Amino acid sequence: MKKNRNETDIIGGQGSLTKKEELALKEYFSKKKKNISERRTNKRTEKKSQDLTA
């Protein structure tokens, strides 16, 4: 049996987002995406350097 979740909508609330809120979210998600891709690149670089030294 599934549990019912009562979660509030944090983003946006009752009305639509303002332009300032939209811009802030866009900036947040782009930074987050950039950090994730940098971590993946770093992992690949580390793995390649380990393979070369082994």
C-alpha positions as CSV (number, residue, x, y, z in Angstrom):
1,M,0.0,0.0,0.0
2,K,1.4,3.4,-1.0
3,K,1.8,6.2,1.5
4,N,0.2,9.5,0.6
5,R,2.7,12.3,0.6
6,N,1.6,15.8,1.5
7,E,4.4,18.0,0.2
8,T,4.0,21.7,-0.4
9,D,5.0,23.4,-3.6
10,I,8.1,25.4,-2.7
11,I,8.8,26.8,-6.1
12,G,6.2,29.2,-7.3
13,G,3.7,29.0,-4.5
14,Q,0.1,30.1,-5.4
15,G,0.8,32.1,-8.5
16,S,3.1,32.0,-11.4
17,L,6.8,32.9,-11.0
18,T,8.0,36.4,-11.4
19,K,10.7,37.2,-14.0
20,K,13.2,37.6,-11.2
21,E,12.4,34.2,-9.7
22,E,12.6,32.6,-13.2
23,L,16.0,34.1,-13.8
24,A,17.2,33.0,-10.3
25,L,16.1,29.4,-11.0
26,K,17.6,29.4,-14.5
27,E,20.9,30.5,-13.0
28,Y,20.8,28.0,-10.2
29,F,20.2,25.0,-12.5
30,S,22.8,26.1,-15.0
31,K,25.4,26.3,-12.2
32,K,24.3,22.9,-10.9
33,K,24.6,21.4,-14.4
34,K,28.0,22.9,-14.9
35,N,29.3,21.5,-11.6
36,I,28.0,18.0,-12.5
37,S,29.7,18.1,-15.9
38,E,33.0,19.3,-14.3
39,R,32.9,16.4,-11.8
40,R,32.4,13.9,-14.6
41,T,35.3,15.4,-16.6
42,N,37.5,15.3,-13.5
43,K,36.6,11.6,-12.8
44,R,37.4,10.7,-16.4
45,T,40.8,12.5,-16.3
46,E,41.7,10.9,-13.0
47,K,40.8,7.4,-14.3
48,K,42.8,7.9,-17.5
49,S,45.9,9.1,-15.5
50,Q,45.5,6.0,-13.2
51,D,45.3,3.7,-16.2
52,L,48.5,5.3,-17.7
53,T,50.5,4.9,-14.5
54,A,49.4,1.3,-13.8
